[in-house]
Amino acid sequence: MRVTVLGGSGAWPVAGAACSGFLLTHDGFSLLVDAGYAVLPRLLELMPAERLDAVYISHGHPDHCADLNPLLRARALGGADPDPLPVFAPHGALNAVLALDRPGMLDAAVACHDFEPGASFSVGPFDLRTALLPHWVPNAAVRVAAGGHAVVYTGDGGPHPALVELARGADALIAEATYPEVMAVGDAPYLSTARQAARQASEAGVGRLVLTHLWPGSEPGEHLDAAAKEYDGRTCVASGGLSFDA
């Protein structure tokens, strides 16, 4: 399974970067995990919109799903006439983004599959298992497995035992780490620090930790230093273009 980071900026895209978006490929099948602001241009550098096979959205905040709209526009209006794009998301998470265009305009471009966090299902060659993490809206962390390997992505969410269980033994954990060590007032328990993410990575025994969703303007080195206090495995910050095999 190949993982390519399209973006990892939290809240809004900083100059030259995109918000949350991760492309997972295996056996010729491509799955986009989250489609935050500015993800589509990064995806189009790798493939035309009609070649994407499926999308998974962790939750309905726009820094995780806003670029689903231009993605569907590209497929509906681009002239290639592909099959409807399967999009998997928690129930109701896509209501706002799908309402951006006139009623019916994108209907032929998308096949929505709602689920409740905690569900398991298959998407192409991938087996997906989800878990609810604490956030302001329902957020479904996901374990994506294929070919004997597994990658776990948190979406957004505060520390929770469900994440440790979901990530146990995974090859990689892509974890929201908005702050290095000190949580902003009002954000606990709905977000995580790099140190908290690293602690859960250590408890789960994952092979690699990828810190994502850093607050714009953050210094990545501070996040890495904080994570190193809790986790001694391979650690990096999600930046556009980063790729690795799981």
N, C-alpha and C positions, 0 to 999 in steps of 0.2 A: 504494500500500500504506500503510495506516494502522497505526501502532504506538502502543499504549497501555500504559503501565507500571501494573501492578497492585501490584507490590511490588518492593523491591530491597534489603531488609535481609539481611545475612549471618548465618548460624548460627541465630538465633532472631528472631522478630518483636518489634521494640520497640513501645512503646505507640503506638497509632494507625497502625501500618504493618504491612505484610506482607513475607514473604520473597519469593524470586524468582518472578515471574510476569509474562508479557508477552503481550498480546493483539494478534495481527496479523490484519487484515481486508483483504480485496480481493474485489471483484465479489460482495459479499454473503456471502462465506465467512469463517468465523471460526476461527482456529487459536490455541490457547493453548500458549505455549512456557513450560514449567515450571509447577509447581503446588505451590509451597512453602507452609509454614505461613501460614494466614490469607489465602491468595489467593482462596479461594472466596467469602467475603463481598464482596470487592472486585469479583469477576466478576459476582456477582448484582446489584450496583448498576447494571450495564450491560445485562444480559440474563438471562433465566431459564436454568437449567442445561440444559434440553432444547434450547435454540437453539444451543449450542456445537457446532461441526462436527467438530473433531478436536483432539487434544492431542499435543504433542511433549515428551518428558522427556529432559533432557541426561544425567542420571545418578541413581543410587539414593539419594543422601543426602536425609534427610527435609526439609531446608530447600529442596529442589527438587521434591519429589514427594508430601509428606505429604497435601496437600489433594486429591489425586486420590481418596482414600477418601471424604470427604464429597461431592465432586462426583458420584461414581458412586452414592452413596446417594441423592442428590437426584434423579438420573435414574431409579434403580430404584424408589424408594419414593414419588416425588412425584406419581404419578397421571397424568402426561402420556404415559407409555409410548412414549418416543422409540426410534428405532433404536439398536443398540449403538454406543457412542462409539468411533471409531477412536483408539487410543493407540499412539504410536510411541516406542520406548525401546530402549536397548542391551539385549542379551540378559541376562536375569536381574535387571535393574535394579529391576523392580517386584515381585519376589517377596515382599518384606516387607510393602509397603503393600497388596498384594492379599490377603495372608493375615490381615489384621486382622479380617475378618468370617468367619462360619461358611462352610464350603465350599459353593460354588454360589450363595451369596446374591446376588452381583453379576454372575454369569456373563452374564446376558441384557443387562446394561447396558454391557458393554465388549467391544471387539474388539481384542485385543492384536496388535501387529505388531512383532516383535523385529527388530533389525538389528545388524550389526557396525559400529562406528565406522569411517568411510571410505566407507560406502555412500551412494548417491544414489537418490532416489525422489521421486515426486510425491504431494502431498496436496491435493486439490481443485485450485485454480488455482495453487498454489505448487509450485515446483521446489526440492527440498531437497538440499543436498550437505553431508556431515558429515566431521569429522576428529577423530581421537583426540588429546586433550591430556593431559599428565601430571597425574594426580590420584591419590588413594588408591584410588579405584575407577574403572572405565572411564567416561570422560567424553567425550561426543560434542558438540563444538562444531558449530554448524550455520549454513549460509548459506541464507537463504530468499529466493527470487527470484520476482518476478511483475511483469508490466507493464513490463519493462525496468528495474526497480529491484531492489536487494538489500539485505538487512539481515543482519548476522552477529552471532551470540550465542555467547559462549564457554562457557556453563555455568560450571564452575570449572576452573582449570588453570593450571599454571605457564607461563611464556613458552616459546614453541616456534615454529620456522619454519613448521610446518604451519598455525598461525593466520594468519601473515602471508600465506601463499599463499591460504588460504580467504577472507580479508577483502580481498584486493587489489581496489581500485577500488569497494568497496561504498559505498552511500549512508550507511550507519551501522554502527558497531561498538558493540554492547552488551557491555562487557568487565568481567569480574570484577576488582575492585580492592580487595581486602580491607583492605590497609594503604596509607597514603600513599606512603612511600618505604622504610621499614625493615621488613624481613620478620621475623616472629616466629621464634625458634629452632625448628627442626623442620618449619616449613611450606614452606620451599623444598625441592624445586622444584615443589611441588604447588599453590601458590596464586600470585597476582600482586599487585604493588603498583600504585597508580595511575600511577606513573612508568613502570613496565615496560609496562603496558597502553598508555600514551600513545606510548611508543617504537614498539611494534608497530603502532599505528594510523598513525603517521607513515610507517613503512616500507611499509605496505600502501596508503597514499594514500587513506584513507577520507574521506568527506565530513563525518562527524559522529562524535564519541566520546561514549558514554553510560557513565558509571562506575556499576557496580552491585556488590552483595554487600559493602558497607562493613560493617566490624565494628561491632556495636552500641555506641553511645556515641561513635563517631567524629565528628570535626568535618568536615563536607563541604568546607569551605573549604580545609582542609589537603590533601585529595585533589585538588581543582581546582588548587591552587598547584603541587603536585607534577607533575600532568599537563602543566601549561603549560610546564614545562622541556623537554618532549620533543615536544609537539604543539601547533601554532598554529591548528588548526581549531576549529570550534564544539564546545564541551565542556560537559556538564552531568552532574549526579548523578541516577540513577534514583530518582524518588520517586513514590508513588502518585498517579495522576491526570495525570502528564505524558503528552502525546500529541504525535506529530509524523508528518508524511508523508515517506515515502522514495521 
